[in-house]
Amino acid sequence: MKPRAWHRESSFLCDLGPAQEALVTDLARELAFEPRDYVLVDAAGAVTRRYRVQVYSIEEELGVTAFLVAGPEFREVAVRIFYGRTYRVSREETVVLGGLREVTDAKTPGFLSGFLAQDQKRLEDAAARARREGEARVAAIPGSTFDPGLGKAYLRAQDQLRKRVRSYGLRLDELMLEVLGRFGSAPRTPSLLQAVQHYAEGCLHAAFDSGVESTRASGVAPDPNPPEWTGLLEGLHRKLLADAQGQEDVDALQNAAAYRRAAECIDRARRCLIG
């Protein structure tokens, strides 16, 4: 399909079609136009800039950044919706590019579609490579795909951490998945079974799972000979608290709260094992 395009100096702005990012109903209504993705292509056919719709959610706020061609201008439109005591909407428009002239000849869109197809192939190859690298990160963690029979919370935590390790490769997620695997291979004792429930809850908090169920303490006595890797729990506890402070410093308070809840659960798991 030949793209709609606009000429600007030695570049072309190309419309890629409806945005890949989906909008919730409120954002779509307040944006008031169909969000679309665009790229800027130079005279040699290389993509020099991508303009993709971006959506975010923090605390009691939803936001979207989208783009719109209006006459000779290419504009960035930022909409923010606040759900505090009163519903409030903020909208800002900024001119990103000016002097646009729509391409009307028959040949240019054909050339541009060829360049864009090549660029899409590069993006798909990069995405496939990222997926392979993510799978390799998961496979390198012992026990990351094994079901040890420790219940639904364990498997849910394992699944959520695997997704994060595949997608982001953060060291915190890798460490938590590694320790979860150690729980799965450890000898079953009453204290370990209690500890793993606390630990799985902590994993779900750290993975920002919205369906976490609190684990009740059973009052079992710690093992006289706890697993030799229990020191890893103390390290995770400290790291989660440090990361929570880092999230607070950038005003990501919900993330910070989730990390602090995770730290509390990991500490309860540790105390189940070593008192």
N, C-alpha and C positions, 0 to 999 in steps of 0.2 A: 504494500500500500504506500503510495507516494505521500510524504508528509506535507502539511501546510507549513509554509516557511516565510520568513521575513528577512530582507537583506539589510545589513547595517555595515557600512564601510567595507571591510574585507572579510566580514563574517556573516553567517546565516543563523538565525534563531529558528529552531525547528520544534514543532508541536508533536510530541510523542503520543498524544492521546490521553484518555482519562487517567488520573493519578492511580498509581499502584497502592497508595496508602488509603485505607478506608476511613471515612469520617462517621462519628456518631451523629445521631439526629440533630442535636442542639448545634453542633459545630457546622453541619451542612446548612442548617437553616440560617444561621447568623452570617456565614460566609456569602451566601446568596448568589453564587455562581458555581458552575461545574469545575472542580479543581482538575488541572491537567499538568503533566510533566513536560519539561522543555529541556533542550540542550543547545549550546552554542557551538557551532562548527566553523573552523577557519577555512580559508580558501583551499588548503591542501586536503581537506576532508577529515581533519583530526578534531575530536570533541575536546574543547578547551574549558567548558564549564557545564555543570549539570544543575538544573533547577527542578528539584523534586519536592513534592508536598511533604511537609514534616508535621507530625502530630505529637503532642506531649500531654502528660497529666502529672500534676504535682499538687499535693495537699488538696485544697478545695478549688482547684483551677484546672481548666482544660484549655488547650491552645492549639492553633494551627497556623502554619506559614504556607501560603499558596501564592501562585503567580497568575498574572492576567495580562493579556495584550489588549490595550485600549487605544485605538487609533495608532499614532506613531510611537507610543510608549509601551514599554514592558515594565509592569509594576509588581512589586512584592506586597502582598496583603497579609497582615498579621492580625488574627482575631484571638482574643482571650476572653474566656467566660469564667466569672467568679461565682462560686456557689456558697458564699458565706451566709450571713444573716439576710442579705438581700441579693437577688440575682442581678448581676451587673456584667455588661459587655464592653470590651475595649476593642477598637478597630483602628489600625494604622496602615496607611498606604505610602509606599516609597517608590520613586521611579528608579529602576535598575538600569534600563537602557532607553535611550531616546533615538529619534531619527530613523525609526523602522519604516521600511517600504515593503509591502507584501510582494512576494514573488508571484508573477503572473505568467511567465513564459512556460512552455511545455517541457523543456529539457532539464532545467535546474532541479526540480523535485525528483526526477529519476536519478540524477547523480547523487543527490543527498540521500535518497533511500538506500543506495548501495553502500555509502559510507556508514550510515546508521546500522545497517545489517552487520557490517564488519565489527562495529563497536559493540553491538549486542552480543555477538559471538565471543568477543573478548570478555564481556561481563559474565556470560554464562560459564566460560572456562574458569574464570576467577572464582565464581561461586562454587563450582564443582571441586576446585582445588581446596577451597576453604572447608567444604564438607568432608573431604578426605582427611584433611589435617585435624578437624574436630573429632572424627571417628578414631584417628590414631591416638589422640590425647586420651580419649576414654579407654581404649584398648590397653594403654600403657599402665592403667591403674588397676592393681590386683583386686579382684572381686567386684568390679564395677558393673558387671553384667550378670552376676550369679545370684540366684534366689536362694538364700540360706534357710528359708522357712521361718523368718522372724516377724511375719505379719504384714498387714497392709501399710502401716505407717512407714515401716522400713522400705518397702518397695516404692512407695510414693516419694519418699526422700531420695532414694536412689535414682528414680526416674527424673526428678526435678534437677538434681545435681548433674546428672549426665547431660541434660539439655543445656545447662549453663556452661559446662565444660566444653561441649561441642561448639557452642555459639561464641563464647567469649574467651575461654582459656585463662580465666583468672586463677591465680595461685590459691586464693582462699577456697574457691569451689573445688579445686583439685585436692587440696588437703582434706576437706571435709568428706569428699567421696572416698578418699584413701582410708580415712579412719573408719568410715561406715563399713568398708570392706573388712577391716580388722575385727569389728564387732561381729560380722557375719561368720568369720572363721574361728572365733574364740570358743573355748569350752562353755557349754550352757550351765550357768549357775543362777540362782534366784536374783542375786545382785546384778549380774550382767544383763539378764532379761529386763530388769527394771531400768538399768542404765541405758540400754539401747532404745527404750521408748522415749526417755528424755532426750537422748542424742538425736533421734530421728525428728522429734519436734523441733529441736534447734536447727537442724538442717533445713527444714521447711520454712522456718522464719528467715533464715539467711538467704534462701532462694526466693523470698517474697511470695510465698504461696498464700493465697487468700483463704484457703480452707483448713487452716491448722487447728487441730483439736488439742486442748491442754491435757497433759499427762499427769495423773495423780500419783503422788508418792505412796509407796506401800509400806515403808518402814523396814525393809529387809536390811539385815546386817551386812556390812561390807565383807568382801572375801578376804581371808587371811593372806592369800597369795594372789593379788590382783594381777592382771596382764601387764607385761613389761612395758607396753606402749602407752600406759595411762598418762605419761608425761606429755604426750601429744595433745591431750585434752586441755591441759593447762596452757599450752602454747596457743591453741585455738581460742581459748577464752580470752587471753590477752589480745590476740590479733583482732577478734571481733569487737572488743571494746575500743581498740585504737581506730579501727575502721568506722565505728559508730561516731567517734569524735570527729573524724575527717568528714563524714557526711553532715554532721551538725555545722561544721565550719563553712560548708557551702549551702547551708539552709535546706538540705534534703532531709527534713526532720522525720518523715515517715520511714525512709531507709535507715536512718540512725536508730529509730525505735525498734525496727525489725532486727537489726544487728544486736541491740542490747538484749532483746528477748532471747535471741539465739544464744548469746553469751551466758545468760542465766540458765538456760536449758543444758548447755554443755557443762557448766559448773555443777549442776545437779547430777548429771551423768557421772562426772568424775567423783563426786562425793559418794555415789552409790558403790563405787568400786574400791575407793581407798579411805573412805570415812572423812 
